[in-house]
């Protein structure tokens, strides 16, 4: 009995609300009560096709909201005269633009750069009372799992989520006093700056690695002390064999959920070197055209995600969209070949054919040109690029850790579980 009462009794300094326990000084409000304006973008009939220009005043639709920021497409713009006609849809500093369709919860805060740009048809504009609540606090809440789930449940549309001003107006938020909001926003902004800096470093390191591959794998730059001539060859001449795969029958439950990793294109695009998303059984492998590929073999996608190559750290079975390439160790080392595929991925993708799903034939794959150099130089190049990969992986882990820390802080600060000193 005591435990039950404790569970349902708010701790000292807190009160029960529809949103759970919150500090006594906090309120629960709906967005309607803290907003000066909530409206959707202009109807499609308000902008005729011939009124769009390139390089004018941009319209911001959901596709232009990326990673909590606005990335406009200036090809989707209108003239300044047309923008004046649509003045009610122009942004002011601190407005929130929210995606009405697609990925719910996607939003961004308007900065000085986007003032007077236009809310697009697929977006919704929220203008808050800055004397009551900060845009940063509302934007964080709009991206939260709780509100995204609420928006998804209440959104309209059988095939695509579709928000309107009425749905957004009724969303409930906890409202800390304004000084506490400012302190919370300042703390989270510290993590935002660290995340942004890490993202910039990651982008710069990625470009550096790309430049290294372009220089070292094409013979533009030779490493000091390395001698010997490059030899142009085709991919087929350095391969001992190519093995494809297949898919066990989905109608046979005993073919699936075994202990053999079974790779398909989705495992190539979201790569985990230690496993796959689906597994098959021994009987499933034996009764299909799938093949078990030894760990340390290059596996390349020849249908969708063309040219993307990976190396698993364990034996895996593959499906019909993948090919395992067994190379000649005397001509090329594994790591050098893997980096060559990474460099040529875009070129290979352009060779794809097919009306609905792009693919590349084995014949076209074998004809691809590759520049070979002495094995010691291949080894040195692979070592340099592997070091670059390790630096990228370190930055990716750092970025993931910072993002996780921010999510944890948001959870405790925006619910009042941990209070900030003012």
Long-range contacts (C-beta under 8 A, 24 or more apart in sequence): 14-416, 17-174, 18-172, 19-172, 19-173, 19-174, 20-415, 21-416, 22-174, 22-415, 22-416, 23-176, 23-416, 23-419, 25-176, 25-177, 26-174, 26-175, 26-176, 26-177, 26-416, 27-174, 27-175, 28-172, 28-173, 28-174, 28-175, 29-172, 29-173, 29-175, 30-169, 30-170, 30-171, 30-172, 30-173, 31-126, 31-138, 31-168, 31-169, 31-170, 31-171, 31-173, 32-169, 32-170, 34-128, 34-129, 34-132, 34-133, 34-138, 34-173, 34-175, 35-126, 35-127, 35-128, 35-129, 35-169, 36-127, 36-128, 36-129, 37-125, 37-126, 37-127, 38-124, 38-125, 38-126, 38-127, 38-165, 38-168, 38-169, 39-88, 39-89, 39-119, 39-124, 39-125, 39-165, 40-100, 40-119, 40-121, 40-123, 40-124, 40-125, 40-164, 40-165, 41-89, 41-100, 41-118, 41-119, 41-120, 41-121, 41-122, 41-123, 41-124, 41-125, 42-86, 42-89, 42-118, 42-119, 42-120, 42-121, 43-121, 44-121, 46-86, 47-78, 47-82, 47-86, 47-121, 51-78, 51-79, 51-82, 52-76, 52-77, 52-78, 53-77, 53-78, 53-79, 56-80, 56-82, 56-83, 57-82, 57-83, 57-116, 57-117, 57-118, 58-117, 58-118, 59-117, 59-118, 59-119, 59-120, 59-121, 60-91, 60-97, 60-114, 60-117, 60-118, 60-119, 60-120, 60-123, 61-120, 61-121, 61-122, 61-123, 62-99, 62-100, 62-101, 62-102, 62-103, 62-106, 62-120, 62-122, 62-123, 63-122, 64-120, 65-97, 65-99, 65-106, 65-107, 65-108, 65-123, 68-107, 68-108, 68-139, 68-143, 69-108, 70-97, 70-108, 70-110, 70-111, 70-114, 70-117, 72-114, 72-117, 76-120, 78-118, 83-116, 83-118, 86-118, 89-118, 89-119, 89-125, 90-116, 90-117, 90-118, 90-119, 91-115, 91-116, 91-117, 91-118, 91-119, 91-125, 92-127, 94-127, 94-128, 94-130, 94-135, 95-125, 95-126, 95-127, 95-135, 96-125, 96-126, 96-127, 96-128, 96-135, 96-138, 96-139, 96-142, 97-123, 97-124, 97-125, 97-126, 98-123, 98-124, 98-125, 98-126, 98-142, 98-163, 98-168, 99-123, 99-124, 99-163, 100-124, 100-162, 100-163, 100-164, 101-157, 101-160, 101-161, 101-162, 101-163, 102-160, 102-161, 104-148, 104-151, 104-152, 104-155, 104-161, 104-163, 105-142, 105-143, 105-144, 105-147, 105-148, 105-151, 106-143, 107-139, 107-142, 107-143, 108-139, 109-135, 109-136, 109-139, 124-163, 124-164, 124-165, 124-168, 126-168, 131-178, 132-175, 132-178, 133-173, 133-175, 133-178, 133-181, 134-178, 134-181, 134-182, 134-185, 136-185, 136-188, 136-189, 137-176, 137-181, 137-184, 137-185, 137-414, 138-173, 140-188, 140-410, 140-414, 141-173, 141-414, 144-410, 144-414, 147-171, 174-414, 174-415, 174-416, 176-416, 179-422, 180-419, 180-420, 180-422, 183-420, 183-421, 183-422, 184-413, 184-414, 184-420, 187-409, 187-413, 187-420, 188-406, 188-409, 188-410, 188-413, 191-402, 191-405, 191-406, 191-409, 192-406, 194-402, 195-399, 195-402, 195-403, 195-406, 198-395, 198-398, 198-399, 198-402, 199-399, 201-395, 202-392, 202-395, 202-396, 202-399, 205-388, 205-391, 205-392, 205-395, 206-392, 208-388, 209-385, 209-388, 209-389, 209-392, 212-384, 212-385, 212-388, 213-339, 213-342, 213-343, 213-385, 214-343, 216-381, 216-384, 216-385, 217-336, 217-339, 217-340, 217-343, 217-371, 217-381, 218-343, 218-371, 219-371, 219-373, 222-377, 223-377, 223-380, 223-381, 223-384, 226-373, 226-374, 226-376, 226-377, 226-380, 227-374, 228-373, 228-374, 228-377, 229-373, 230-371, 230-372, 230-373, 231-371, 231-372, 231-373, 232-369, 232-370, 232-371, 232-372, 233-331, 233-369, 233-370, 233-371, 233-372, 234-366, 234-367, 234-368, 234-369, 234-370, 235-365, 235-366, 235-367, 235-368, 235-369, 235-370, 236-365, 236-366, 236-367, 237-331, 238-327, 238-328, 238-331, 238-332, 238-337, 238-370, 238-372, 239-325, 239-326, 239-327, 239-328, 239-366, 240-326, 240-327, 240-328, 241-326, 242-323, 242-324, 242-325, 242-326, 242-362, 243-291, 243-293, 243-323, 243-324, 243-326, 244-289, 244-291, 244-318, 244-320, 244-322, 244-323, 244-324, 245-289, 245-290, 245-291, 245-293, 245-317, 245-318, 245-319, 245-320, 245-321, 245-322, 245-323, 245-324, 246-288, 246-289, 246-290, 246-291, 246-319, 246-320, 247-288, 247-290, 247-319, 247-320, 248-280, 248-284, 248-285, 248-287, 248-288, 248-290, 249-287, 249-288, 252-284, 252-287, 254-281, 254-283, 254-284, 255-280, 255-281, 255-283, 255-284, 255-287, 255-288, 256-280, 256-281, 256-284, 257-281, 258-282, 258-284, 260-284, 260-285, 260-292, 260-315, 260-316, 260-317, 261-312, 261-314, 261-315, 261-316, 261-317, 262-290, 262-316, 262-317, 262-318, 262-319, 263-299, 263-312, 263-316, 263-317, 263-318, 263-319, 263-322, 264-318, 264-319, 264-321, 264-322, 265-301, 265-303, 265-304, 265-305, 265-319, 265-321, 265-322, 267-310, 268-299, 268-301, 268-305, 268-308, 268-310, 268-322, 269-305, 269-308, 271-310, 273-310, 273-311, 273-312, 273-313, 274-312, 274-313, 274-314, 275-314, 276-316, 280-317, 285-317, 289-320, 290-317, 290-318, 290-319, 291-317, 291-318, 291-324, 292-316, 292-317, 293-317, 293-318, 293-324, 296-334, 297-324, 297-325, 297-326, 298-324, 298-325, 298-327, 298-334, 298-337, 298-338, 298-341, 299-323, 299-324, 299-325, 300-325, 300-341, 300-365, 302-359, 302-360, 302-361, 302-362, 302-365, 303-354, 303-357, 303-358, 303-359, 303-360, 304-357, 304-358, 304-359, 306-345, 306-348, 306-349, 306-351, 306-352, 306-358, 306-359, 306-360, 307-341, 307-344, 307-345, 307-346, 307-347, 307-348, 307-349, 307-360, 308-341, 308-345, 309-338, 309-341, 309-342, 309-345, 311-338, 321-359, 323-362, 323-365, 330-375, 331-372, 332-370, 332-372, 332-378, 333-375, 333-378, 333-379, 333-382, 335-379, 335-382, 335-385, 335-386, 336-378, 336-379, 336-381, 336-382, 339-381, 339-382, 339-385, 340-370, 344-368
